[in-house]
Amino acid sequence: MASAKRLKKLTTKDIMGLNTKPTHEVKAELIKIAESDNSRLYHMKGEVTAYGGKHTQYGESFFFVGSFAAQNLQTGEIFSAGKVYLPKDVTEDLIAAFKSRSDDSAISFDLVVGVIPDAKQGYNYVSEPVRSPEAVDREAEMIASFKPLQIAGPKKK
């Protein structure tokens, strides 16, 4: 069984091992990957139970809370966390799926994130779903997993 390095949160920089580098080095590395034959960054699976947002110097940023695991497709390293920040196009799709659910179910997703060359900023994030986001009701699954008890009736006197 593969083991994962547990992090406080997952971001593209964390997964790609770029979290200690200055912004210009991160951009240069992502441009290099975008122009390579293997522009896929990571494969991520997760279940979203909540989301939130904050305003940053780069604009609105959203995060998701739940259970997440990602594999760096350049190195094979695996990471997990209870919070994740994803590129904007992925964020928008997950928020839409989360808002459209009919109950308190989680949203399960499975996708691959990559980069493509872009003349304006050097690269753009792209994602390809392995499976479309869908509602999952883990509570119902847990309840359904119980086996009926074989309880004897009252004893006759």
ChimeraX commands (.cxc) that place a marker at each C-alpha (Angstrom):
marker #1 position 0.00,0.00,0.00 radius 0.5
marker #1 position 1.28,3.46,-0.91 radius 0.5
marker #1 position 1.94,5.90,1.89 radius 0.5
marker #1 position 1.13,9.59,1.81 radius 0.5
marker #1 position 2.81,12.56,3.42 radius 0.5
marker #1 position 0.17,14.33,5.54 radius 0.5
marker #1 position 0.13,18.11,5.12 radius 0.5
marker #1 position -1.91,20.85,6.80 radius 0.5
marker #1 position -3.26,21.87,3.39 radius 0.5
marker #1 position -2.71,20.98,-0.25 radius 0.5
marker #1 position -1.86,23.57,-2.88 radius 0.5
marker #1 position -0.28,23.19,-6.31 radius 0.5
marker #1 position 2.98,24.54,-4.83 radius 0.5
marker #1 position 2.89,21.97,-1.98 radius 0.5
marker #1 position 2.17,19.04,-4.28 radius 0.5
marker #1 position 4.82,20.09,-6.81 radius 0.5
marker #1 position 7.50,20.77,-4.16 radius 0.5
marker #1 position 7.61,24.48,-4.98 radius 0.5
marker #1 position 6.32,25.88,-1.68 radius 0.5
marker #1 position 9.70,27.22,-0.53 radius 0.5
marker #1 position 10.60,28.91,-3.82 radius 0.5
marker #1 position 10.03,32.58,-4.67 radius 0.5
marker #1 position 7.11,33.36,-6.98 radius 0.5
marker #1 position 9.30,34.01,-10.05 radius 0.5
marker #1 position 10.96,30.56,-9.66 radius 0.5
marker #1 position 7.56,28.87,-9.28 radius 0.5
marker #1 position 6.36,30.58,-12.46 radius 0.5
marker #1 position 9.52,29.58,-14.35 radius 0.5
marker #1 position 9.13,25.95,-13.25 radius 0.5
marker #1 position 5.45,25.82,-14.26 radius 0.5
marker #1 position 6.27,27.37,-17.67 radius 0.5
marker #1 position 9.00,24.74,-18.15 radius 0.5
marker #1 position 6.50,21.95,-17.34 radius 0.5
marker #1 position 3.83,23.54,-19.59 radius 0.5
marker #1 position 6.26,23.45,-22.51 radius 0.5
marker #1 position 7.36,19.86,-21.86 radius 0.5
marker #1 position 5.97,16.57,-23.18 radius 0.5
marker #1 position 4.45,15.81,-19.76 radius 0.5
marker #1 position 2.46,18.86,-18.69 radius 0.5
marker #1 position 0.33,16.96,-16.18 radius 0.5
marker #1 position 1.08,18.16,-12.64 radius 0.5
marker #1 position -0.97,16.02,-10.28 radius 0.5
marker #1 position -3.86,13.61,-9.88 radius 0.5
marker #1 position -6.22,14.51,-7.03 radius 0.5
marker #1 position -9.12,12.68,-5.41 radius 0.5
marker #1 position -11.26,14.06,-2.66 radius 0.5
marker #1 position -14.52,14.59,-0.86 radius 0.5
marker #1 position -15.65,18.14,-0.15 radius 0.5
marker #1 position -17.73,18.67,3.00 radius 0.5
marker #1 position -17.45,22.49,3.14 radius 0.5
marker #1 position -15.81,25.40,1.36 radius 0.5
marker #1 position -14.86,28.97,2.10 radius 0.5
marker #1 position -13.16,31.94,0.53 radius 0.5
marker #1 position -10.94,34.87,1.23 radius 0.5
marker #1 position -9.66,37.88,-0.68 radius 0.5
marker #1 position -5.94,37.90,-1.47 radius 0.5
marker #1 position -3.58,40.17,-3.39 radius 0.5
marker #1 position -4.30,37.95,-6.43 radius 0.5
marker #1 position -8.10,38.18,-6.11 radius 0.5
marker #1 position -10.69,35.87,-4.59 radius 0.5
marker #1 position -9.35,32.54,-3.36 radius 0.5
marker #1 position -11.46,29.53,-2.38 radius 0.5
marker #1 position -10.56,26.51,-0.28 radius 0.5
marker #1 position -12.29,23.21,0.35 radius 0.5
marker #1 position -12.53,21.19,3.55 radius 0.5
marker #1 position -12.89,17.39,3.62 radius 0.5
marker #1 position -10.57,14.52,2.74 radius 0.5
marker #1 position -8.08,14.88,-0.10 radius 0.5
marker #1 position -5.16,12.97,-1.60 radius 0.5
marker #1 position -2.93,13.96,-4.52 radius 0.5
marker #1 position -0.12,12.32,-6.45 radius 0.5
marker #1 position 2.60,14.44,-8.06 radius 0.5
marker #1 position 2.70,13.11,-11.64 radius 0.5
marker #1 position 6.29,14.32,-12.11 radius 0.5
marker #1 position 7.77,12.50,-9.07 radius 0.5
marker #1 position 5.15,10.00,-7.90 radius 0.5
marker #1 position 4.98,11.47,-4.37 radius 0.5
marker #1 position 1.60,11.22,-2.62 radius 0.5
marker #1 position 0.17,13.80,-0.23 radius 0.5
marker #1 position -3.01,14.06,1.84 radius 0.5
marker #1 position -4.75,16.83,3.79 radius 0.5
marker #1 position -8.07,17.97,5.18 radius 0.5
marker #1 position -7.98,21.28,3.27 radius 0.5
marker #1 position -7.16,22.07,-0.36 radius 0.5
marker #1 position -6.73,25.13,-2.59 radius 0.5
marker #1 position -7.26,24.36,-6.29 radius 0.5
marker #1 position -6.84,26.34,-9.54 radius 0.5
marker #1 position -9.78,28.59,-10.43 radius 0.5
marker #1 position -11.45,26.45,-13.14 radius 0.5
marker #1 position -11.54,23.44,-10.80 radius 0.5
marker #1 position -12.76,25.61,-7.93 radius 0.5
marker #1 position -15.70,26.93,-9.94 radius 0.5
marker #1 position -16.84,23.43,-10.97 radius 0.5
marker #1 position -16.66,22.09,-7.39 radius 0.5
marker #1 position -18.50,25.07,-5.90 radius 0.5
marker #1 position -21.27,24.64,-8.50 radius 0.5
marker #1 position -21.55,20.91,-7.68 radius 0.5
marker #1 position -21.53,21.65,-3.93 radius 0.5
marker #1 position -24.28,24.27,-4.25 radius 0.5
marker #1 position -26.47,21.99,-6.40 radius 0.5
marker #1 position -26.60,19.10,-3.91 radius 0.5
marker #1 position -29.98,18.49,-2.30 radius 0.5
marker #1 position -28.84,17.59,1.23 radius 0.5
marker #1 position -25.77,17.58,3.47 radius 0.5
marker #1 position -23.91,15.07,1.32 radius 0.5
marker #1 position -20.26,15.51,0.41 radius 0.5
marker #1 position -19.07,16.07,-3.15 radius 0.5
marker #1 position -16.66,13.43,-4.40 radius 0.5
marker #1 position -14.25,14.26,-7.24 radius 0.5
marker #1 position -11.34,12.72,-9.15 radius 0.5
marker #1 position -9.31,14.85,-11.57 radius 0.5
marker #1 position -5.93,15.55,-13.12 radius 0.5
marker #1 position -4.48,19.08,-13.10 radius 0.5
marker #1 position -1.93,20.21,-15.65 radius 0.5
marker #1 position -0.56,23.34,-17.28 radius 0.5
marker #1 position -0.51,24.55,-20.88 radius 0.5
marker #1 position 1.57,27.34,-22.43 radius 0.5
marker #1 position -0.05,30.78,-22.46 radius 0.5
marker #1 position 1.35,33.80,-24.31 radius 0.5
marker #1 position 0.15,36.30,-21.70 radius 0.5
marker #1 position 1.29,34.80,-18.37 radius 0.5
marker #1 position 3.43,31.88,-19.56 radius 0.5
marker #1 position 1.07,29.07,-18.44 radius 0.5
marker #1 position -2.56,28.33,-17.63 radius 0.5
marker #1 position -3.94,25.59,-15.42 radius 0.5
marker #1 position -6.15,22.98,-17.05 radius 0.5
marker #1 position -8.00,20.11,-15.48 radius 0.5
marker #1 position -9.47,16.92,-16.83 radius 0.5
marker #1 position -12.00,15.06,-14.75 radius 0.5
marker #1 position -11.35,11.35,-14.31 radius 0.5
marker #1 position -14.89,11.27,-12.93 radius 0.5
marker #1 position -17.41,14.12,-12.72 radius 0.5
marker #1 position -18.08,15.55,-9.25 radius 0.5
marker #1 position -20.97,13.75,-7.57 radius 0.5
marker #1 position -22.79,13.82,-4.26 radius 0.5
marker #1 position -21.97,11.02,-1.84 radius 0.5
marker #1 position -23.83,10.29,1.36 radius 0.5
marker #1 position -21.32,8.57,3.63 radius 0.5
marker #1 position -23.79,8.58,6.54 radius 0.5
marker #1 position -26.30,6.57,4.50 radius 0.5
marker #1 position -23.50,4.19,3.46 radius 0.5
marker #1 position -22.51,3.67,7.09 radius 0.5
marker #1 position -26.10,3.03,8.15 radius 0.5
marker #1 position -26.63,0.59,5.29 radius 0.5
marker #1 position -23.48,-1.31,6.27 radius 0.5
marker #1 position -25.00,-2.52,9.56 radius 0.5
marker #1 position -26.29,-6.07,9.50 radius 0.5
marker #1 position -29.69,-6.83,11.02 radius 0.5
marker #1 position -29.42,-8.35,14.48 radius 0.5
marker #1 position -30.83,-11.78,15.07 radius 0.5
marker #1 position -32.65,-11.11,18.30 radius 0.5
marker #1 position -34.61,-13.90,19.90 radius 0.5
marker #1 position -38.16,-13.11,20.95 radius 0.5
marker #1 position -39.30,-13.09,24.56 radius 0.5
marker #1 position -38.92,-16.40,26.40 radius 0.5
marker #1 position -42.10,-18.29,27.14 radius 0.5
marker #1 position -42.85,-19.17,30.77 radius 0.5
marker link #1:1,2 radius 0.2
marker link #1:2,3 radius 0.2
marker link #1:3,4 radius 0.2
marker link #1:4,5 radius 0.2
marker link #1:5,6 radius 0.2
marker link #1:6,7 radius 0.2
marker link #1:7,8 radius 0.2
marker link #1:8,9 radius 0.2
marker link #1:9,10 radius 0.2
marker link #1:10,11 radius 0.2
marker link #1:11,12 radius 0.2
marker link #1:12,13 radius 0.2
marker link #1:13,14 radius 0.2
marker link #1:14,15 radius 0.2
marker link #1:15,16 radius 0.2
marker link #1:16,17 radius 0.2
marker link #1:17,18 radius 0.2
marker link #1:18,19 radius 0.2
marker link #1:19,20 radius 0.2
marker link #1:20,21 radius 0.2
marker link #1:21,22 radius 0.2
marker link #1:22,23 radius 0.2
marker link #1:23,24 radius 0.2
marker link #1:24,25 radius 0.2
marker link #1:25,26 radius 0.2
marker link #1:26,27 radius 0.2
marker link #1:27,28 radius 0.2
marker link #1:28,29 radius 0.2
marker link #1:29,30 radius 0.2
marker link #1:30,31 radius 0.2
marker link #1:31,32 radius 0.2
marker link #1:32,33 radius 0.2
marker link #1:33,34 radius 0.2
marker link #1:34,35 radius 0.2
marker link #1:35,36 radius 0.2
marker link #1:36,37 radius 0.2
marker link #1:37,38 radius 0.2
marker link #1:38,39 radius 0.2
marker link #1:39,40 radius 0.2
marker link #1:40,41 radius 0.2
marker link #1:41,42 radius 0.2
marker link #1:42,43 radius 0.2
marker link #1:43,44 radius 0.2
marker link #1:44,45 radius 0.2
marker link #1:45,46 radius 0.2
marker link #1:46,47 radius 0.2
marker link #1:47,48 radius 0.2
marker link #1:48,49 radius 0.2
marker link #1:49,50 radius 0.2
marker link #1:50,51 radius 0.2
marker link #1:51,52 radius 0.2
marker link #1:52,53 radius 0.2
marker link #1:53,54 radius 0.2
marker link #1:54,55 radius 0.2
marker link #1:55,56 radius 0.2
marker link #1:56,57 radius 0.2
marker link #1:57,58 radius 0.2
marker link #1:58,59 radius 0.2
marker link #1:59,60 radius 0.2
marker link #1:60,61 radius 0.2
marker link #1:61,62 radius 0.2
marker link #1:62,63 radius 0.2
marker link #1:63,64 radius 0.2
marker link #1:64,65 radius 0.2
marker link #1:65,66 radius 0.2
marker link #1:66,67 radius 0.2
marker link #1:67,68 radius 0.2
marker link #1:68,69 radius 0.2
marker link #1:69,70 radius 0.2
marker link #1:70,71 radius 0.2
marker link #1:71,72 radius 0.2
marker link #1:72,73 radius 0.2
marker link #1:73,74 radius 0.2
marker link #1:74,75 radius 0.2
marker link #1:75,76 radius 0.2
marker link #1:76,77 radius 0.2
marker link #1:77,78 radius 0.2
marker link #1:78,79 radius 0.2
marker link #1:79,80 radius 0.2
marker link #1:80,81 radius 0.2
marker link #1:81,82 radius 0.2
marker link #1:82,83 radius 0.2
marker link #1:83,84 radius 0.2
marker link #1:84,85 radius 0.2
marker link #1:85,86 radius 0.2
marker link #1:86,87 radius 0.2
marker link #1:87,88 radius 0.2
marker link #1:88,89 radius 0.2
marker link #1:89,90 radius 0.2
marker link #1:90,91 radius 0.2
marker link #1:91,92 radius 0.2
marker link #1:92,93 radius 0.2
marker link #1:93,94 radius 0.2
marker link #1:94,95 radius 0.2
marker link #1:95,96 radius 0.2
marker link #1:96,97 radius 0.2
marker link #1:97,98 radius 0.2
marker link #1:98,99 radius 0.2
marker link #1:99,100 radius 0.2
marker link #1:100,101 radius 0.2
marker link #1:101,102 radius 0.2
marker link #1:102,103 radius 0.2
marker link #1:103,104 radius 0.2
marker link #1:104,105 radius 0.2
marker link #1:105,106 radius 0.2
marker link #1:106,107 radius 0.2
marker link #1:107,108 radius 0.2
marker link #1:108,109 radius 0.2
marker link #1:109,110 radius 0.2
marker link #1:110,111 radius 0.2
marker link #1:111,112 radius 0.2
marker link #1:112,113 radius 0.2
marker link #1:113,114 radius 0.2
marker link #1:114,115 radius 0.2
marker link #1:115,116 radius 0.2
marker link #1:116,117 radius 0.2
marker link #1:117,118 radius 0.2
marker link #1:118,119 radius 0.2
marker link #1:119,120 radius 0.2
marker link #1:120,121 radius 0.2
marker link #1:121,122 radius 0.2
marker link #1:122,123 radius 0.2
marker link #1:123,124 radius 0.2
marker link #1:124,125 radius 0.2
marker link #1:125,126 radius 0.2
marker link #1:126,127 radius 0.2
marker link #1:127,128 radius 0.2
marker link #1:128,129 radius 0.2
marker link #1:129,130 radius 0.2
marker link #1:130,131 radius 0.2
marker link #1:131,132 radius 0.2
marker link #1:132,133 radius 0.2
marker link #1:133,134 radius 0.2
marker link #1:134,135 radius 0.2
marker link #1:135,136 radius 0.2
marker link #1:136,137 radius 0.2
marker link #1:137,138 radius 0.2
marker link #1:138,139 radius 0.2
marker link #1:139,140 radius 0.2
marker link #1:140,141 radius 0.2
marker link #1:141,142 radius 0.2
marker link #1:142,143 radius 0.2
marker link #1:143,144 radius 0.2
marker link #1:144,145 radius 0.2
marker link #1:145,146 radius 0.2
marker link #1:146,147 radius 0.2
marker link #1:147,148 radius 0.2
marker link #1:148,149 radius 0.2
marker link #1:149,150 radius 0.2
marker link #1:150,151 radius 0.2
marker link #1:151,152 radius 0.2
marker link #1:152,153 radius 0.2
marker link #1:153,154 radius 0.2
marker link #1:154,155 radius 0.2
marker link #1:155,156 radius 0.2
marker link #1:156,157 radius 0.2
view
